[in-house]
Amino acid sequence: MTPALRLRDLPPYPFAAWSERVTDAAQQGIDVIRLDMGNPDMPPHDEVIETLCQSARRPSHHGYPGYRGTSALRQAIAEYYGRRFGVTVDPDNEILPLIGSKEGLVNLALAYLDPGDVALVPDPGYAPYARGAILAGARAQTFPLRPELGFLPDLSTICPEVAEEASLMWLNYPNNPTGATADLDFLARAVDFARRSDLLLCHDAPYSDVTYDGYRAPSMLQVDGALEVGIEFNSLSKMANMAGWRIGMAVGKAEAVRALSTVKSNVDSGFFRPLQDAAVTALSSHGEWVAQRNAIYRDRLDLLAEGLRHIGLSASRPRATPYLWAPIPVSSGDRIGSGWTSKSFAQMVLEETGIVVAPGSFFGKAGEGFIRVSATASTTRIAEAVHRLKASKIGMSP
Ligand SMILES: Cc1ncc(COP(=O)(O)O)c(C=O)c1O
């Protein structure tokens, strides 16, 4: 009566164990400010909530909602892709609504990976890319994202035999945790790489509408031929401040959408009809609202970058994502000194200031030496965090 062997290779989800540590700190009376998770603090647009309420009042909206999402939701996703990216997708065959994109990322691994197969995953990267492979009994082979290359992978250094062996490759731009962005040229090279290596290119793009200074993140599906080799994931969690609502989407190669749908129809039974109706509203009415929301993140990120500078960390606002990815200084000339791991540094910041940041190691080996700071707490709390950073002794010469 023991759990399955696959759990032996599955490490605990990094944020789950960390949250317990944060809860302990709060129980000891520390007034914690959580800047570790990308959990939007603001609500969605009013109209979205109104649609949810109205739809929930309809007696017929409480039954099983169907496996592939309502046709209205698939149509709204297709229209969003048309309007936002100039991409035409078939709502019946190339789109699948998800119970949050994380669910889809992991179920896609179950759909495409057999035991012993290989998935190429970025390091640093969002943990479920590798965890999905492990759950499928496959192997996650990392490729590095280096600061000197703008956190884009150097595709030419991925060994051809490994690429040949791999069934899937994960990319994520705008990137969590680094905030890096990829232009269409890079995405076109990635599509070409996927075609030559005969692998499914999975692009995870939940931050494509969290952007600043006029930057517009492209979709991988804008690349000619991407629909033949790729699938893109997106989500209303960050796009529309709806993380708790659990609404995502997979858009891309029909065969991959079908395979994902086959797994899902055996695992879940769709999601609540009022949520789907609200998602239609969120997707169709969010232009100006998104711009105003992003302006709030932008100001918070600037504030946070200033606070981090006070403790000797240099981080500048990225063009997208609500995150600052800050290197922890290690050389002897730096004010903080050496010897920190990202986890011990984050722990020290928590103890000294009550501010919770995410250790870079949560995102893989290459995340060591960094912390990720999220602008998803209220502006008042962020101002308080900056005040505490400025008042702290971290980074002062001894
Ligand atoms: C890169 C990336 N992909 C996917 C997700 C999951 O989003 P969702 O809430 O849609 O499951 C996140 C959440 O933080 C993320 O950072």
The ligand as an SDF file (V2000), in Angstrom:
LIG
                    3D

 16 16  0  0  0  0  0  0  0  0999 V2000
    5.0310   30.6460  -16.9930 C   0  0  0  0  0  0  0  0  0  0  0  0
    3.7470   30.2560  -16.3760 C   0  0  0  0  0  0  0  0  0  0  0  0
    2.9710   29.3910  -17.0090 N   0  0  0  0  0  0  0  0  0  0  0  0
    1.7940   29.0080  -16.5010 C   0  0  0  0  0  0  0  0  0  0  0  0
    1.3510   29.4890  -15.2880 C   0  0  0  0  0  0  0  0  0  0  0  0
    0.0610   28.9580  -14.7210 C   0  0  0  0  0  0  0  0  0  0  0  0
   -0.9810   29.7820  -14.9320 O   0  0  0  0  0  0  0  0  0  0  0  0
   -2.4630   29.3210  -14.6260 P   0  0  0  0  0  0  0  0  0  0  0  0
   -2.9220   30.1260  -13.4790 O   0  0  0  0  0  0  0  0  0  0  0  0
   -3.1980   29.6020  -15.8900 O   0  0  0  0  0  0  0  0  0  0  0  0
   -2.4590   27.8550  -14.3180 O   0  0  0  0  0  0  0  0  0  0  0  0
    2.1370   30.3920  -14.5780 C   0  0  0  0  0  0  0  0  0  0  0  0
    1.7080   30.8750  -13.2680 C   0  0  0  0  0  0  0  0  0  0  0  0
    2.3870   31.5200  -12.5350 O   0  0  0  0  0  0  0  0  0  0  0  0
    3.3630   30.7850  -15.1390 C   0  0  0  0  0  0  0  0  0  0  0  0
    4.1790   31.6460  -14.5080 O   0  0  0  0  0  0  0  0  0  0  0  0
  1  2  1  0
  2  3  1  0
  2 15  2  0
  3  4  2  0
  4  5  1  0
  5  6  1  0
  5 12  2  0
  6  7  1  0
  7  8  1  0
  8  9  2  0
  8 10  1  0
  8 11  1  0
 12 13  1  0
 12 15  1  0
 13 14  2  0
 15 16  1  0
M  END
$$$$
